[in-house]
Amino acid sequence: MAFNKYKDVNDNRENINKALEEAKSPDFNTRNLGILKPNKKEKKARFQFTLEPSVRKKIEKLANDNGYSSSSEFLNELIKNI
């Protein structure tokens, strides 16, 4: 039996692609989260925390898709509505 390096590479690629497909987040419509801006404002304080860059990008996209001027404003309303 001869070694076929191309077959092994293709098998690895298929396994990697399959694992990536299984790990994808479920699709959902980001425009219909139902998180509306309130008229009442509360004084805000600064807080610092860390996020993975991919999570930060998703938060920014959700904020923009839902009409928020900043991701912190979006997160604030999201957490208040939980």
Protein Blocks (a to p, Z undefined) as FASTA:
>chain_A
ZZdfklmmmmmmmmmmmmmmmmpccdddfklnopacdfbdcddddddddddfklmmmmmm
mmmmnopabfklmmmmmmmmZZ
